[in-house]
Amino acid sequence: MTIQLPTPDGGLQAYEPRAEPLAVTPGVPFTSRTVFSAAHVVADPFADVSPDSPAAVDWDATLAFRRHLWSHGLGVAEAMDTAQRGMGLDWAGAAELIRRSAAEAKAVGGRIACGVGTDQLPTTGGSLAAIRAAYEEQLTLVEESGAQAILMASRALAATATGPEDYLEVYGHLLRQATEPVVLHWLGPMFDPALEGYWGSSDLDAATDTFLDVIAAHPDKVDGIKVSLLDAQREVDLRRRLPQGVRCYTGDDFNYPELIAGDEKGFSHALLGIFDPLGPLAAEAVRVLDTGNTDGFRALLDPTVELSRHLFQTPTRFYKTGVVFLAWLAGHQSHFTMVGGLQSARSLPHFARAYRLADGLGLFPDPKLAEERMKSLLAVYGVNQ
């Protein structure tokens, strides 16, 4: 049985879906790497909302997906950009998500870290004092929930700071306030154009120096850094300059297999949006790496890079649409609706290629369900089988 899929040139091409998924099962906890999946949120499809309304979240389906990730040994990075933070999910929604997910993590023994930002504030027109206060409010909530804090890059700080010294002051203040070591998050402008010039410079070498100055001043308060610049060599160079005991969590959704595998001088842990759809397969690969079998790890994970690069193609910030699309095909949610109407952010040929690549990897627990759902989407677009 074949399915007719649209091609970028406007034609149709027959594709024969695989009959069986990749065989992976939950296993023992990881020993060689700390791995987080940045998880998406499931919208409530029956809510009468507009793209400008506060997010309407299906809490049962959202938490069920987190239990799925925890069952495979992955940590959950909560309320990050994968959860549409700043792209449909406001601070009120993120706060509720943090409370609920942290409680669920405690109940099932799952690892969780949560994003701390400043999205209570408008992007422009603020002050450094207001930015510090916004960060502090969110940091307090995350710590009181029992989760680890991830200090996310702030659009307001990027717009307000006049130079590196402002970043040193704000982050130094926050790190002194933190009760437990945090993860510092450097998100590049390809993920969020409003973060251009973060750390006080558009020169990445100068920005890196400021970033490292923040860490060097408070190494006991920094568990690690999460780097999302899509530049493998820059990440390697950066992790080699980190103080002893400070981890590098790769956020490079283009080059993650080589960065996690590492080299003779070290390796990266992981905090990745692509590990939302890749969860079980990624967990299987890391368990192989735990045995010292780097080649086996790469054999499992390298073939996934084509899918990841496709989902994260420019405009990269819309990768969330592909992530939720695959969650729907995989049966993790009953619909393909997103917070803020973001399901419209990618084209039908983009969805068709994502389906082919994911099916080829065996990512769908029920390939027949995925095929039926893909056909239903095609029918909405006027493609009849």
Salt bridges, closest charged atoms under 4 A:
GLU78 OE2 - ARG66 NE 2.42
GLU96 OE1 - ARG99 NH1 3.48
GLU96 OE2 - ARG100 NE 2.73
GLU104 OE2 - ARG67 NH1 2.75
ASP119 OD2 - ARG85 NE 2.71
GLU136 OE2 - HIS173 NE2 2.52
GLU169 OE1 - ARG132 NH1 3.03
ASP192 OD2 - ARG155 NE 2.64
ASP205 OD1 - ARG234 NH1 3.12
ASP209 OD1 - ARG241 NH2 3.04
ASP223 OD1 - ARG247 NE 3.61
ASP231 OD2 - ARG234 NE 3.78
ASP263 OD2 - ARG239 NH2 3.74
ASP263 OD2 - ARG240 NH2 2.53
ASP276 OD2 - HIS40 ND1 2.75
ASP302 OD1 - ARG298 NE 2.71
GLU306 OE2 - ARG353 NH2 2.73
GLU371 OE1 - LYS368 NZ 3.68
GLU371 OE2 - LYS375 NZ 3.07
